Structure formats: structure tokens, C-alpha cells
Amino acid sequence: MKGTFRKLSLLLSLTLIFSLIAPAALAWEVKGSYTEGMATVSDGSAWGYVNASGIVAIPVRFEEASDFSLGVALVKEDGKYGLLRQDGLFLLEPLYDSLTLVDCGVYIAQREGAWELLSVVPVSGEDGASHQLYTGASSITVEQGTNGKEIVIRWADRDSVHIPLSTLPQTLYGLKVPFAAFSLRSSRTASFSDVSGKDWFDLWVDLAYNLRLMEGPGDGTFQPYNTLTVGEALKMAAVLDSTYSGRRFTSGGDPWYTNAVNYCLTNGIITSSTFKSYTRPITRAELALVLAATAPVRNADDINDSSRVASSIPDVSSGDFAASSIYAMYSKGIVSGSDKQLTYRPDAVITRSEVAAMVARIARPEQRIILWPSSDSSTYYHAAGTQFSAASTS
């Protein structure tokens, strides 16, 4: 009899526990489809985001929440709009009465009756502070001009500014927006049969494709799990370096990687003794050696303490092959390793999906990783947040 009572008590206890847990677990509902590894969720009154594992990655607290696209989502909090990143940090703080994407990472915003033209990557001024493109305008609109659509910025006390959308990337470059040579174009979207919106690398494939840094073989696939060859890595390095620096590069030759090899030799990215074969898979250490020698990586700011980086990576020691290049990739926020211990796996080969994450962060500084965030970390850099898989950090 005592045994029966014990079992009954245990059953009642479990029933009570599950009755308390279940409402919390079912308090929200996934809305829509997964994009870039995230989906919107709602509890009926507020919105948040869940990752592909079904875990709420960004708390349900927003009045409005859009799907993620090219690494950002528009949200509304306390009546104001902002631009959110996948780690839950704001790229543009929720300060605006309206926030509308134009193109190339440029937004028209209204705040307290004034209009602003904002970039997701602000400009560093001579005073060391970050500045936006145009502020304090009486209106900013997109209108049909003589040669197509243009952004028109008007003030009450000075002449208006007209920026043709067709020349927006050049305008951003002229305004000294960092890495403006790699402009995001909202009209260029990736659609590969072997990349799902639930995949951790969907974001990075979207960005790498949008920026024309990576494509598929032409059959509608991306082949995310295929390894990268030395020749493919050198072509990628040549594209990154030439796009950033303005130097001329045309892919091709016989064999197909010849022009890329010659470009990298001419511009000091590799030497004649760096590689003997261009058709074998490249290792992660070799890829770091190549990418770290390109102009966009050399000119990128260190956002992680280099000394701490050198002492924190468990499988790369000073004096190892390509150690300084690997350290540079961590210091500049381009990689964070394959696990929470920052393991790099220098001798392993690397997949196209992992490479997509690397080149996307090289091209777009707002996607870079702060390994040890602090209260004074730049908000437009990607802080370490929820990891969707061990491979997602690269």
C-alpha cells in the first residue's frame, strides 16, 4: 500500500510540475518562416525571435518585429523603431518615429520632427566620435529625378542635396563610410536549393552572395559543405583586395585560377613559395595567411585585444605556422573559433559555408565579432551572442 501511495504522490508531483512549466513553454508561437536562422515569435502581445533549435534567442518584448534580412531586423520598442542584430544588440538604437531602408545599408529616419539619413556603419570623425550621414533635415524623401530615383534632403536654411540611387555606393565612399566599396544591394537576394532558412550559415551565404564575393556553381546550389581549394581561396582574396583597393582584377586564365594567382603574387598576398598546388583543399591556417594579407583585413581596426587573443586560442601558439595571421583574424573580429573555447583548428580544411562567414565579416564591419564585450564596445560591431551551432562562429 505504501508503495502505491508513493507512486501516486510522485505522479501528482510530476503533474503539478508539468502544469507549471507547460504554460511558459507554450507562451509564444512561431510566426512565419525562418530566415537567416531566425524566426519571429509572439505571445499575442509582443514579439521576439527564436533560433533554429527552437530556443528564444531574442526575448519577446517588441511591439513590432520584422524578419531578418542581410543580418538585420526592424523592431519597434517603446513606440520607437530601431535596427536589431541577430545577437540582440542594436545596430541603430530604437530612437526613431520612422525608419525606412533605402539601399546599401542606408536608412531614412525621423526623430522628434527632424529627418536623418543613417548608415548602418557610421563615419568616424576627426574627433574620434562616430557620425551619421545627414541630420537635422526638414525632410528626406526618395523622388523620381531626371536620371532615375534619388534621395532628396531638404533643410529650411540651405540648399537641398540630391543623391541618385544609382550612385549611392560612390556617395558613401565619398562620405568616407568604412568599407563602402562593399555595398549591400537590397535587390540582390540569394536563393539556393541546398541552403535553408534554418541553416546557421544562411545569413552568411546571403551576405557573401549579395556582396558578389561568393556564388554557386551555376546549378542552383551553393554547396555549403564542400571544401575550399587553394585556387578558390586566392580568387576570393583577389576579389576582396581589388574591390577594396580599386585595383584591377579579372578572373580567369588557363588554368582558371591563373589570374588570381598572378594578382596575389603581384600584390604581396602570397609569394611564389607559398603554395605548390592550387587544386587541393586549403587549410584553415593557410586561409588565414591569405586573407590576413589582403587590404581590407590589413586596414580593419582591431576590436579585440591582441595580447588576450594570443593567450586565449588553445590550439595556436606564437611561432606556429600562420599564427600572426590567425591572431589578426581574431583581433579584427573576423573569426571567433569553432567553439566557446575559441579553438581554431588550423590544420583542418574549411567548408564554403564557413568561408562565407569570414568574407562577409571582412566586407561588412557591422557583422564583426567582439569576443569580450564591455560597456564601451562599439554597438555596430557583432558581439558574441547565441551560437546556433559549433560551426557557426568559424
Disulfide bonds with the S-S distance in Angstrom:
none
